[in-house]
Amino acid sequence: MPKSTTSDGAPNFARAAELIQADWAKVGVTAEIKSFEWGEYRKRMQNGEHQMGMLGWTGDNGDPDNFLHTLLGCDSAQTNGSNVAKFCFKPFEDLVIKAKSVTKQSERADLYRRAQLIFKEQAPWFTISHAVQLKPVRKEVVDFKLSPFGRHTFYGVDIKSGPDGPIVIEINDNPNLEHGVEDEADKQVWNHLTEWFVKRLNA
């Protein structure tokens, strides 16, 4: 009997598993849903103890290799690797390994397109959803941008006002003290900020 495994604490995963279970029942496939604490779940998946499982992934760097080789390469199909589908198919492997070393972007793109066709033909995964990011931000915060890597990146983020007047917090590795709307808010803001740092250093 096929077993579909979901992780505790992920209600969307649990609901998806129930829907899949119901769809399979319509075609005569009986599935048992098992849930585990996350660490145990991941360990069992990496050990290949499942017939089917559910996982999500957020890319680390935006490069196709971070999906196609990290998650589907033969070397990562070993115990404790990220290839929990245990997929290892030489025509696919040859393409993604070659793409890792090619520097011409058009050639890399062609190799990855061909690898994706094999991925769809072999179907080690069924890709079923893509998350939408939602982040609540106070109205005083400006220039906060959602990260495609699931991080909270505060580069260039400012807080323009607060209950006691203008506040400027700029996280930037090359700030310009003479530029930006913060200078219009308070001409002395940088003097105040510098004095505050000097007092803290001398305390």
SULCORQUI-V902217 format. One record per backbone hydrogen bond with DSSP energy under -0.5 kcal/mol. NH is the residue of the N-H (numbers start at 0). CO is the residue of the C=O. Records with the same first field share a line. If there is no record, write none. Layout:
NH: CO ; CO
//
This chain:
3: 1 ; 31
4: 2 ; 51
5: 33
7: 35
9: 6
13: 9
14: 10
15: 11
16: 12
17: 13
18: 14
19: 15
20: 16
21: 17
22: 18
23: 19
24: 20
25: 21
26: 22 ; 23
27: 24
28: 23
29: 27
30: 28
31: 1
33: 3 ; 31
35: 5
40: 36
41: 37
42: 38
43: 39
44: 40
45: 41
46: 42
47: 44
48: 43
50: 2
51: 2
53: 4
65: 62
66: 63
67: 63
68: 64
69: 64
70: 66
72: 68
76: 73
77: 74
80: 77
82: 75
83: 81
85: 82
91: 88
92: 88
93: 89
94: 90
95: 91
96: 92
97: 93
98: 94
99: 95
100: 96 ; 97
101: 97
104: 102
107: 103
108: 104
109: 105
110: 106
111: 107
112: 108
113: 109
114: 110
115: 111
116: 112
117: 113
118: 114
119: 115
120: 116
121: 117
122: 118
126: 124
127: 125
140: 137
141: 157
144: 142
146: 150
149: 146
152: 150
153: 151
155: 170
156: 153
157: 141
159: 139 ; 157
161: 164
164: 161
168: 166
170: 156 ; 168
171: 169
174: 171
176: 174
178: 175
182: 179
183: 179 ; 180
184: 180
185: 181
188: 185
191: 187
192: 188
193: 189
194: 190
195: 191
196: 192
197: 193
198: 194
199: 195
200: 196
201: 197
202: 198
//
